[in-house]
Amino acid sequence: MADQDAAGAALCERYAVADVDSHIIEPADLWTSRVSSKWDDLVPHVRFHERRQEDYWYIGDKKLYGVGAFAQAGWPEWPPSHPKKLSEALPAAIDPKERLAYMDKVGVYYQVMYPNILGFHSHRFLNQMPRELATECVRAYNDWITEFCSADARRLIPMTMLPFWDIDESVAEMKRAHEMGHKGVLFAARYDKAGFPRLIDDYWEPLLGQAQEMGLSMNFHVGFLATDDELKGAVDQSKKLDFTKESALVLLGNAQNIAEVVLSGVCHRYPDLKFVSVENGAGWLPFLGESMDWQWLNVGAHKEYPDRMLPSEYMRRQIYGMFWFERQSVRSVIDQLADNLMFETDFPHATSLSPGPASESPSPRDVMEQALGGLPEETVGKVLQHTATKLYNLDPPARD
């Protein structure tokens, strides 16, 4: 799409906007229709919860979330109320053709797709089912999201889930998913918290080295690999004050992940590998870079590691972030990291840019104008389109 369109046109009309964090709502039969029946009810499945009068996800007898717990976009009641059946959710949350129509409505051309169940319950797959079954579930999800995105493979962008508990299987699955059209990898920086080696360890080299060679980014999504206890306050929307506090603090969580890959030497070891902070906002990124530089110099780390760059230099070279609700803080990010900032909506979560009867959110169209209006065209083009299309190797837009 030409950047030099007539002055005064809306930003979403001047650019093929890339929404680099959105979510699918998994259908009830995603795993039961694709995974061997020999595993019986250990396969993730949906059952009706009598007391709550709601359809719920289960692994064995372990209850996860309601099927509509992450589908609050457009819902007529304030959180924690949410659809109790998939049929009550906004159609765009579950149907790819409806999703494409919704994207046109809100001014988005591309959407990068992340999971909910696998994303926020990865520890359950790791700890509550045999590894063979967990790996089969990962493959089934990657197959399904590929099918979902095939409604328009140019605009709907699948991200790969890995069976990270098996390095050889992870490498094989990453290659397989890439051949199916996946554009990046859902990953974590602190697998050591789950008993695995740190990312700088040679254990991860087959995977990280292969991702670097293939040009795939590693994407750190908020909540991925977190335990129920770690996320409890940030997902319990019934206690409004606690939720506001805990969810705001969780959005700073990727600072640990970015600091890990920068300071442990991962970015130094894999200079062409890109890391993305997903659904964590962006205003904290300049502070983190300056803070790490200050401590690096004042502790004398530059003397001990003379071959290393400043932490902020690794960030400019390899770290990317995104924003959705921020306004003023976005400007400071652009001042220092204009080539590393992208746009997201987080659709269809409660915190997303989804106007509705029980939401104070403006539309994505309005947020683009409010946050980026008046900035140079080159800068706006990077933030809304070009940085994402380059990072994820997206096909050029096709307009009627």
C-alpha positions as MATLAB code, in Angstrom:
seq = 'MADQDAAGAALCERYAVADVDSHIIEPADLWTSRVSSKWDDLVPHVRFHERRQEDYWYIGDKKLYGVGAFAQAGWPEWPPSHPKKLSEALPAAIDPKERLAYMDKVGVYYQVMYPNILGFHSHRFLNQMPRELATECVRAYNDWITEFCSADARRLIPMTMLPFWDIDESVAEMKRAHEMGHKGVLFAARYDKAGFPRLIDDYWEPLLGQAQEMGLSMNFHVGFLATDDELKGAVDQSKKLDFTKESALVLLGNAQNIAEVVLSGVCHRYPDLKFVSVENGAGWLPFLGESMDWQWLNVGAHKEYPDRMLPSEYMRRQIYGMFWFERQSVRSVIDQLADNLMFETDFPHATSLSPGPASESPSPRDVMEQALGGLPEETVGKVLQHTATKLYNLDPPARD';
ca = [
       0.000    0.000    0.000;
       1.472    3.341   -0.983;
       2.663    5.561    1.852;
       2.169    8.702   -0.196;
      -1.635    8.533   -0.371;
      -3.596   11.764   -0.182;
      -2.976   13.820    2.932;
      -5.782   13.634    5.425;
      -6.666    9.977    4.837;
      -6.918    7.858    7.978;
      -3.707    6.102    8.962;
      -5.360    2.705    8.584;
      -6.189    3.654    4.999;
      -2.660    4.827    4.218;
      -1.010    1.676    5.570;
      -1.670   -2.051    5.629;
      -1.751   -2.108    9.427;
      -0.202   -5.116   11.133;
      -1.825   -6.122   14.434;
       0.996   -8.198   15.884;
      -0.869   -9.627   18.875;
      -4.334  -11.088   18.599;
      -5.806  -14.372   19.799;
      -7.931  -17.197   18.503;
     -10.548  -18.889   20.639;
      -9.918  -22.612   20.403;
     -12.900  -24.705   19.246;
     -14.147  -27.399   21.596;
     -13.053  -30.226   19.292;
      -9.588  -28.899   18.466;
      -7.792  -31.748   20.238;
     -10.481  -34.419   20.531;
     -10.841  -34.488   16.737;
      -7.088  -34.617   16.063;
      -5.411  -36.506   18.913;
      -5.461  -40.275   19.398;
      -8.406  -41.478   21.478;
      -6.092  -43.819   23.393;
      -5.368  -40.936   25.766;
      -9.033  -40.771   26.785;
      -9.902  -37.693   28.870;
      -6.275  -36.571   29.237;
      -6.818  -34.976   25.844;
      -7.932  -31.353   26.373;
     -11.706  -31.355   26.073;
     -14.798  -29.344   26.946;
     -17.381  -30.369   29.542;
     -20.374  -28.587   31.013;
     -19.740  -27.295   34.549;
     -22.995  -27.749   36.424;
     -22.393  -25.319   39.277;
     -21.144  -22.540   37.006;
     -23.597  -23.412   34.236;
     -20.770  -22.971   31.758;
     -18.714  -24.958   29.254;
     -15.203  -25.489   30.613;
     -11.885  -26.802   29.328;
     -10.489  -29.832   31.155;
      -7.360  -31.957   31.098;
      -8.436  -35.143   32.816;
     -10.305  -33.920   35.892;
      -8.297  -30.686   36.118;
     -10.437  -27.664   35.283;
      -8.813  -24.903   33.212;
     -10.894  -21.924   31.997;
     -14.343  -21.427   30.600;
     -14.472  -21.674   26.801;
     -15.378  -17.993   26.534;
     -13.162  -16.635   29.303;
     -10.850  -14.970   26.776;
     -13.604  -13.897   24.363;
     -14.895  -10.768   26.076;
     -14.686   -8.433   23.089;
     -18.144   -6.984   22.470;
     -19.628   -8.709   25.536;
     -22.478   -6.665   27.072;
     -21.402   -7.054   30.712;
     -18.245   -5.975   32.522;
     -15.583   -8.542   33.444;
     -15.430  -11.090   34.913;
     -18.661  -11.829   33.033;
     -17.952  -13.557   29.718;
     -19.620  -15.889   27.217;
     -20.487  -19.209   28.807;
     -20.689  -20.983   25.473;
     -18.707  -20.504   22.289;
     -21.966  -19.751   20.474;
     -22.350  -16.623   22.646;
     -18.953  -15.171   21.711;
     -18.404  -12.543   19.044;
     -18.297  -14.510   15.768;
     -15.019  -12.839   14.794;
     -13.361  -14.513   17.772;
     -14.007  -18.017   16.453;
     -14.629  -17.888   12.703;
     -11.843  -16.898   10.260;
     -14.121  -15.307    7.667;
     -15.834  -13.270   10.370;
     -12.363  -12.345   11.675;
     -11.346  -10.969    8.284;
     -14.528   -8.897    8.067;
     -13.904   -7.556   11.573;
     -10.323   -6.656   10.660;
     -11.612   -4.643    7.703;
     -14.047   -2.856   10.005;
     -11.423   -1.800   12.565;
      -8.722   -0.886   10.047;
      -6.335   -3.822   10.392;
      -4.862   -5.683    7.416;
      -2.651   -8.345    9.066;
      -3.225  -10.155   12.354;
      -0.659  -12.326   14.131;
      -2.449  -15.165   15.937;
      -1.595  -16.488   19.412;
      -3.285  -19.289   21.396;
      -5.069  -19.091   24.732;
      -5.125  -22.613   26.178;
      -1.605  -23.563   25.092;
      -0.342  -20.062   25.794;
      -1.663  -19.595   29.316;
      -1.664  -23.267   30.338;
       1.635  -24.484   28.899;
       2.668  -25.644   32.383;
      -0.374  -27.960   32.457;
       0.739  -29.606   29.212;
       4.210  -29.923   30.681;
       3.217  -31.323   34.068;
      -0.173  -33.015   33.768;
       0.096  -35.273   30.747;
       2.607  -37.705   29.255;
       5.216  -35.994   27.072;
       4.114  -38.033   24.060;
       0.563  -36.738   24.414;
       1.716  -33.178   25.050;
       3.799  -33.256   21.872;
       0.852  -34.643   19.928;
      -1.319  -31.819   21.266;
       1.210  -29.231   20.114;
       1.264  -30.669   16.600;
      -2.522  -30.755   16.527;
      -2.704  -27.104   17.516;
      -0.185  -26.077   14.857;
      -2.184  -27.987   12.244;
      -5.420  -26.367   13.357;
      -4.120  -22.793   13.418;
      -2.694  -23.329    9.937;
      -6.154  -24.371    8.764;
      -7.736  -21.358   10.486;
      -5.312  -18.946    8.823;
      -5.767  -20.551    5.403;
      -8.942  -18.459    5.033;
      -6.474  -15.774    3.925;
      -2.879  -16.846    4.459;
      -1.650  -13.410    3.431;
      -3.478  -11.638    6.274;
      -3.898  -14.230    9.066;
      -0.484  -15.074   10.498;
       0.068  -18.275   12.541;
       2.699  -18.502   15.263;
       4.280  -21.826   16.147;
       3.905  -23.538   19.491;
       6.814  -25.855   20.318;
       7.058  -29.032   22.435;
       9.821  -27.224   24.340;
      10.287  -30.185   26.702;
      12.020  -32.033   23.813;
      14.682  -30.108   21.916;
      14.820  -32.476   18.930;
      11.040  -32.521   18.586;
      11.032  -28.719   18.882;
      13.479  -28.298   16.016;
      11.493  -30.723   13.879;
       8.172  -29.023   14.691;
       9.586  -25.565   13.988;
      10.720  -26.717   10.545;
       7.386  -28.421    9.859;
       5.352  -25.395   10.921;
       7.540  -23.040    8.900;
       6.849  -25.150    5.810;
       3.126  -24.726    6.549;
       3.506  -20.934    6.546;
       4.114  -20.051   10.197;
       6.042  -16.809   10.639;
       7.433  -16.920   14.178;
       7.744  -18.961   17.362;
       5.991  -18.627   20.730;
       8.848  -18.928   23.194;
      10.040  -18.201   26.740;
      13.280  -16.727   28.027;
      13.241  -18.421   31.418;
      12.780  -22.126   30.800;
      15.217  -22.573   33.669;
      12.277  -21.781   35.959;
      10.694  -25.020   34.687;
      13.834  -27.071   35.261;
      15.508  -26.670   31.866;
      18.908  -25.072   31.144;
      19.159  -21.314   30.624;
      18.918  -20.121   27.037;
      22.636  -19.366   26.852;
      23.337  -23.056   27.457;
      24.451  -25.208   24.505;
      21.299  -27.280   25.073;
      19.263  -24.669   23.153;
      21.758  -24.127   20.326;
      20.115  -26.544   17.854;
      16.839  -24.642   18.202;
      18.068  -21.054   18.456;
      20.696  -21.572   15.788;
      18.100  -23.079   13.445;
      15.630  -20.267   14.122;
      18.336  -17.715   13.341;
      19.186  -19.511   10.102;
      15.512  -19.635    9.097;
      14.887  -15.975    9.983;
      12.225  -16.795   12.576;
      11.686  -14.508   15.571;
      11.260  -15.782   19.124;
       8.183  -14.214   20.710;
       7.797  -13.776   24.479;
       4.062  -13.506   25.178;
       2.822  -12.300   28.549;
       1.775  -15.209   30.755;
       3.486  -17.918   28.727;
       4.951  -20.615   31.018;
       3.578  -18.796   34.080;
       1.949  -20.918   36.788;
      -1.617  -20.511   38.024;
      -0.334  -18.865   41.207;
       1.786  -16.384   39.244;
      -1.171  -15.361   37.081;
      -3.962  -15.605   39.643;
      -4.201  -11.920   40.492;
      -3.840  -10.869   36.862;
      -6.701  -13.043   35.602;
      -9.196  -12.834   38.490;
     -11.302   -9.922   37.268;
     -13.809  -10.179   40.119;
     -11.521   -8.248   42.484;
     -11.216   -5.033   40.532;
      -8.517   -3.292   42.587;
      -6.312   -6.366   42.846;
      -6.767   -7.143   39.169;
      -5.797   -3.624   38.153;
      -2.635   -3.800   40.244;
      -1.579   -7.319   39.358;
      -2.346   -7.099   35.642;
      -0.427   -3.812   35.339;
       2.580   -5.397   37.056;
       2.378   -8.527   34.896;
       2.712   -6.284   31.852;
       6.193   -5.399   33.072;
       7.145   -9.068   33.265;
       8.932   -9.224   29.932;
      11.581   -6.890   31.319;
      13.019  -10.027   32.965;
      12.961  -11.901   29.663;
      14.589   -9.110   27.686;
      17.256   -8.605   30.360;
      17.937  -12.347   30.286;
      18.596  -12.620   26.548;
      20.581   -9.370   26.469;
      22.782   -9.827   29.542;
      23.256  -13.589   29.526;
      24.879  -13.310   26.110;
      22.109  -14.861   23.999;
      21.847  -11.798   21.748;
      25.635  -11.697   21.478;
      25.806  -15.390   20.556;
      22.964  -15.181   18.010;
      23.391  -11.723   16.459;
      20.727  -12.152   13.764;
      18.045  -13.681   15.994;
      15.159  -11.358   16.865;
      13.204  -11.400   20.140;
       9.736   -9.866   20.536;
       7.985   -8.717   23.705;
       4.299   -9.508   23.112;
       1.322   -7.942   24.931;
       3.500   -6.179   27.483;
       3.314   -2.598   26.286;
       6.394   -0.643   25.258;
       6.874    2.402   27.466;
       9.255    0.558   29.794;
      11.674   -0.470   27.042;
      13.725    2.781   26.927;
      14.047    2.781   30.730;
      15.213   -0.829   30.720;
      17.861   -0.061   28.121;
      19.169    2.990   29.974;
      19.058    1.171   33.303;
      21.048   -1.796   32.003;
      23.604    0.531   30.366;
      24.045    2.450   33.625;
      24.574   -0.659   35.717;
      26.764   -2.279   33.042;
      29.172    0.642   32.990;
      29.176    1.418   36.678;
      29.885   -2.130   37.766;
      32.711   -2.372   35.247;
      31.115   -5.096   33.117;
      32.454   -3.405   29.981;
      35.973   -4.065   31.294;
      35.281   -7.706   32.048;
      33.490   -8.289   28.734;
      35.287   -5.980   26.271;
      33.866   -7.787   23.243;
      30.263   -6.955   24.244;
      28.209   -3.966   23.146;
      26.143   -1.889   25.532;
      22.871   -3.596   26.516;
      20.842   -0.880   24.789;
      22.722   -1.555   21.560;
      21.639   -5.183   21.615;
      18.103   -3.977   22.228;
      18.167   -1.707   19.187;
      19.584   -4.526   17.085;
      17.439   -7.465   18.210;
      14.572   -6.582   20.590;
      11.079   -5.550   19.471;
       8.030   -4.380   21.375;
       4.456   -3.311   20.719;
       1.720   -1.091   22.135;
      -2.049   -0.929   22.190;
      -3.415    1.420   24.889;
      -0.391    3.695   25.412;
      -0.340    7.272   24.201;
       2.332    9.539   25.717;
       4.795    6.775   26.559;
       4.801    5.668   22.925;
       6.525    8.906   21.946;
       9.549    8.206   24.150;
       9.821    4.713   22.667;
       9.765    6.200   19.179;
      12.472    8.676   20.158;
      14.841    5.829   21.028;
      13.499    2.673   19.359;
      11.534    3.823   16.328;
      12.680    0.811   14.306;
      11.602   -1.648   17.013;
       8.008   -0.641   17.797;
       4.818   -2.226   16.418;
       1.055   -2.038   16.963;
      -1.345   -4.586   18.468;
      -4.996   -4.873   19.526;
      -5.012   -8.022   21.748;
      -8.414   -8.941   20.267;
     -10.631  -10.496   21.680;
      -9.431  -10.247   25.297;
     -11.085   -8.016   27.880;
      -8.120   -5.649   27.786;
      -8.159   -5.386   23.986;
      -8.945   -2.460   21.714;
     -12.524   -3.658   21.337;
     -15.239   -1.035   21.804;
     -18.466   -2.367   23.236;
     -21.266   -1.842   25.759;
     -18.963   -2.872   28.633;
     -15.679   -1.397   27.457;
     -14.108    2.063   27.587;
     -11.775    1.213   24.710;
     -11.650    3.381   21.613;
     -11.432    1.642   18.248;
      -8.050    0.648   16.813;
      -8.579    3.314   14.150;
      -8.831    6.025   16.808;
      -5.872    4.722   18.807;
      -3.629    4.863   15.753;
      -4.562    8.497   15.188;
      -4.261    9.505   18.841;
      -0.917    7.808   19.421;
       0.807    8.455   16.099;
      -0.920   11.450   14.561;
       1.485   14.241   13.592;
       4.570   12.035   13.469;
       6.655   11.768   10.280;
       5.185    9.464    7.676;
       8.313    7.310    7.683;
       7.950    6.708   11.411;
       4.229    5.952   11.253;
       4.800    3.568    8.373;
       7.382    1.624   10.355;
       5.209    1.318   13.458;
       1.993    0.350   11.704;
       3.285   -1.793    8.866;
       6.893   -2.023    7.714;
       8.668   -3.190   10.874;
       6.197   -6.061   11.259;
       6.180   -7.076    7.613;
       9.980   -7.222    7.638;
      10.281   -8.978   11.011;
       7.698  -11.644   10.185;
       8.464  -11.813    6.464;
       4.860  -11.085    5.522;
       3.587  -11.027    1.959;
       2.869   -7.572    0.525;
      -0.746   -6.454    0.890;
      -3.178   -7.214   -1.908;
      -5.871   -4.572   -2.202;
      -8.958   -4.732   -4.416;
];
